[in-house]
Amino acid sequence: MTNQSERLITLKSGLDERELHILNIELDRRRKSTGVTFALWFFLSWLGLHKFYLGRIATGVVYVVAPWVLILVFIFGFVMAESNPEAGGATAVVSGLALIAYGLWWVVDLFTIPRQVNAYNENLELEIIASLNARKQRPGLSPNPTHPE
């Protein structure tokens, strides 16, 4: 059992029945699906949508921008090779290797999707529990806003 899982168990044990109910409702509403993430990866990973879906905006942007930049640099390397063969060839080789690395990242992503989704959902659960605990700490606020204490 990981430290985060143990921490979740400890934090959940401090919640009363109503707070656990609220936690479960929020988790059901906001939890991410491994199946949806796989589908987004399979059909739309070139747009980085599986990363955006998991809230990893910066990584999603890299998914979208990196291949196009690397392709342009690769083409530029070949064009530049006509006037300066060493520099142009080196540029093409480096960008080509970077494209291969990007492709490997894309494949590795496939095998890490379940772990990424679990991490997202565990962090979401911690966030919701922290929110419930913050409501308990503030006088006058109820964990359930529709039924003030």
C-alpha positions in Angstrom: 0.0 0.0 0.0 1.4 3.4 -1.0 1.8 6.3 1.4 -0.9 8.2 -0.3 -3.4 5.3 0.0 -2.6 5.0 3.7 -3.0 8.7 4.1 -6.4 8.6 2.3 -7.5 5.8 4.7 -6.5 7.8 7.7 -8.2 10.9 6.5 -11.4 9.1 5.6 -11.5 7.5 9.0 -11.9 11.1 10.5 -15.0 11.8 8.4 -18.5 11.3 9.7 -21.2 9.5 7.8 -22.6 12.6 6.1 -19.1 13.8 5.1 -18.4 10.3 3.6 -21.6 10.6 1.6 -20.6 14.0 0.3 -17.1 12.7 -0.5 -18.6 9.8 -2.5 -21.0 12.0 -4.4 -18.2 14.4 -5.3 -15.9 11.6 -6.3 -18.6 10.0 -8.6 -19.2 13.4 -10.2 -15.6 14.4 -10.7 -13.6 11.2 -11.0 -11.8 10.5 -14.3 -12.2 7.2 -16.2 -9.4 5.0 -17.4 -11.5 3.9 -20.4 -12.2 7.5 -21.5 -8.5 8.3 -21.1 -7.5 5.3 -23.2 -10.1 6.4 -25.9 -8.8 10.0 -25.9 -5.2 8.6 -26.2 -6.1 6.3 -29.0 -8.2 8.7 -31.1 -7.0 12.2 -30.1 -3.6 12.0 -28.5 -2.1 14.1 -31.2 -4.2 16.9 -29.7 -3.1 16.0 -26.2 -6.7 15.6 -25.1 -6.0 12.7 -22.7 -3.6 15.0 -20.9 -6.0 17.9 -20.8 -8.7 15.5 -19.5 -6.4 14.6 -16.6 -5.8 18.2 -15.8 -2.2 18.2 -17.0 -2.5 21.3 -19.1 1.2 22.0 -19.7 1.9 18.4 -20.8 -1.1 18.6 -23.1 0.3 21.7 -24.7 3.7 20.0 -25.1 1.8 17.1 -26.8 0.2 19.5 -29.3 3.2 21.8 -30.0 6.3 19.5 -29.8 5.8 17.3 -32.8 5.0 20.2 -35.1 8.0 22.2 -33.9 10.3 19.2 -34.3 9.0 18.5 -37.8 9.6 22.1 -38.8 13.1 22.0 -37.4 13.7 18.6 -39.2 12.7 20.2 -42.5 14.7 23.3 -41.8 17.7 21.1 -41.1 17.4 19.6 -44.6 17.0 22.9 -46.2 19.9 24.4 -44.3 22.0 21.3 -45.2 22.2 22.6 -48.8 24.2 25.7 -47.7 25.9 24.3 -44.6 25.9 20.4 -44.7 27.4 20.0 -41.2 25.0 22.3 -39.3 22.0 21.3 -41.4 22.6 17.6 -41.1 23.2 17.9 -37.3 20.0 19.9 -37.0 18.0 17.3 -38.9 19.5 14.4 -36.9 18.9 16.0 -33.6 15.3 16.9 -34.4 14.8 13.4 -35.9 16.0 11.9 -32.6 13.8 14.2 -30.7 10.8 13.0 -32.8 11.7 9.4 -32.0 11.9 10.3 -28.3 8.5 11.9 -28.6 7.1 8.8 -30.2 8.5 6.7 -27.4 6.9 9.0 -24.9 3.6 8.5 -26.7 3.9 4.7 -26.5 5.0 4.8 -22.8 2.0 7.0 -22.1 -0.2 4.2 -23.2 1.2 1.9 -20.5 1.1 4.5 -17.8 -2.5 5.7 -18.3 -4.0 3.6 -15.4 -1.4 5.0 -13.0 -2.0 8.5 -14.2 -5.8 8.2 -13.8 -5.3 6.6 -10.3 -3.0 9.5 -9.3 -5.6 12.0 -10.5 -8.4 10.4 -8.6 -6.4 10.0 -5.4 -5.4 13.7 -5.6 -9.1 14.6 -6.2 -10.1 12.6 -3.1 -7.5 14.3 -1.0 -8.7 17.7 -2.3 -12.3 16.9 -1.4 -11.4 15.6 2.0 -9.3 18.8 2.6 -12.3 20.9 1.6 -14.6 19.0 4.0 -12.0 19.4 6.8 -11.6 23.1 6.1 -15.4 23.5 6.5 -15.2 21.8 9.9 -12.4 24.1 11.0 -14.4 27.3 10.3 -17.0 28.2 12.8 -20.4 28.7 11.2 -19.8 26.6 8.2 -21.4 23.3 7.8 -19.9 20.5 5.6 -23.4 20.4 4.0 -24.3 23.9 2.9 -28.0 22.9 2.4 -28.4 21.9 6.1 -26.6 24.4 8.3 -25.8 23.2 11.8 
